[in-house]
Every structure is written in C-alpha cells, then in structure tokens.
Amino acid sequence: MNRIFRAEIYKLRHMPSFCYGILAVIPAGLLCAVIASMDREITMVELFSGMASYASFFVVADIVLYVTNDYEKGTIKAIISSGVSKSRVYFGRLLVSIFIAEIGFLLTLASAALYAKIVAQIPVSDWTMAQYISSTVIQMIFIALYATVGYFVSVVVRKQSLAIIIALVVIHAEPLLVSYLGKMLKMDLEIFDISNVSQQMEALDITGNVLLGSGIFVLVTVFVCIVIGVQVFKRYDI
C-alpha cells in the first residue's frame, strides 16, 4: 500500500493540470471570505467553522478527477498489473485521495482566514487558539469522510462528470432526504442530518445527539465506502 501511495504521489507531482486544480482552491477560499465579509456582523468563528462544507465541493471534484482519470485513460490496468493486490491498490489510492482532500481543504481554509483577518479585519477573539485548532481537526475528519465518499463513487461510476454529480448529491442532498423521511414518518431525525451535525461539531457545539449523529455517519461511511468498496473493486473487470 505504501508503494502505491508513493507512486501515485509521484505521478500527481508531475501532472501540471492536477497541481493547478489543487491551487485553484486558494481563490475559491478568497471568494468565500469576500462574500462572507459583506455581512458586517459575521464573526471569524462563523466563517472559520463552516469551511469544510464549503470546501467539500472543490475537494470532491479534485478527487473524482484524480481517480477517474486512470479509468478514462486506461492507465488503471498498468496499476493493477504491477503485482500489488487489488485491496492494496484500493486502500493506497484512497489514502492519496484523503491526502489530496486535506491539502485542498487547508489551502482553502488558510486563504479564507488570512483574507478575513488581514483584509476584512474580522475579529478573531471569539475563540482561543486551542478552539480554532480543535475546529480545524474536526473539519479535517469530515473532509476525510467526504473524500472517502467521493473516492467510492469514482471507483463505482468511473465517469468524471457523472461521478462528480453523484458524489456531491450523495453528500449534500442527504439533509433533504432526512427531512423528507422525518416528515413522512412523523419522527425527529435531526441527528441523521449530517450537514447540521457537522456544522455543530465544527462550531464546537457538541452534545450527545451530535456525537451520536457523527458516529452513525462515520460507521456508515466506513462500511459502505471501505468494506463494500474493496469488494466492488476486486470484482470489477478492469
């Protein structure tokens, strides 16, 4: 798996188009901060703690482009025939996807935060440094889970445009589905609304229900995208 990871990172370093795609998240972060700063009452905490959801659009797109590129060019066959088991290939490329997502997220977060602090001069005194770090770590965990979903969809679908659409729908349409099911069943399913749960976690508004909702999301993501994903990848005729 380490061999696959190093080989994939080496390949990406020599792909100018992919490097430009990663760097494109910097102006995206700046744009988010510019729009947010138009609200004179916005706080740094509100901007900072919402970056994972915003950045997920861009990092998922980068992951899909990375994964499906090998399918569309046929280079996945060379990776499979390298002598490494399909399980190791799957996990190695998953780790690369998570690495890509985290780099993209941190660049987005840094560019937005710097603009908000230096240019927009939004006060940062609402939280201590420890709280900002805690929120960053929590957001990175959610970004890793979003990346895992994007990777799984890419492996199953294999087509770039379709995979991007499906991955983003799976991640961002889930709250609408939960709301609809709640109304249909006349039940409070708020803890299953991952958008609401993630925002509360990232804002450090952590309660028992929020932790339960996060735990369920993690378990479902791991089971579907890793346990089932490996089996699907093994059985596909590459």
Steps between C-alpha positions, in 0.01 A plus 500: 500500500790736579643420159174601329475817708852614412454415131171690481641806675798498262261481204289790628806717557576471129147585386486881452124495439440331835731740685313794349173340611620478860626858496161612366355451848694807619293753301193295597585558866557868435165527324325340796663748737418797277133405483481420871666830597219691327300417810642752746377297796664171405759365743819310428351198678202491263726525196771265628273222626305477175790448262487119483151498346599774254832338405339157449376610155852562376687218673246239385536625141881470524472145635261391226731645234797319655327160528304494173794631296664156520180325390439730204863479385526127569804543726318322784590174322870573544445567870309173547760300304787634713475195724336675794172352622177681414432558869830683540436699184157602630627608841815663361302718261245571774780636721619717211143630455477592867843666480385704199180599677682615814751708304218663304301568816792652691585728207137611478481557875830689515419732209154580641630557854788722387272718289247525782768598752730723295272658239148484644638533855240271653574461875643163604457537878179290521704180541831407654774351282422156646140531382605599149733199489224269631259622234764450229563140610127423506455652154792294369328185625184590309705587192659152519153345511380712206813394312425136573150541357636676191758226450244221532263663251789555256604134517144381441395751231837558325368793291620845608196720448252241627716412800534866604124549482419180691763561770380854567137389500575220747677743734280807469155356425506279810347773726205536259442124505515494881253789519262326260518169687446678831183665372377179341562294813403786733825453690785728605796379293719803564793292623519338153534839325875492444508861378353627825705257712829592331434873537436456871812288545714748309360788709588296811133483597534135595216315672407135542273505195766669290756236596250223426421644157870536422568145614225361279634695201852368559384138533281514188775668297765249608274201436375606158806671360771275641352159579266486200730715285786248519271216393360701210849596384621139517212373288517766231650396171757774452 
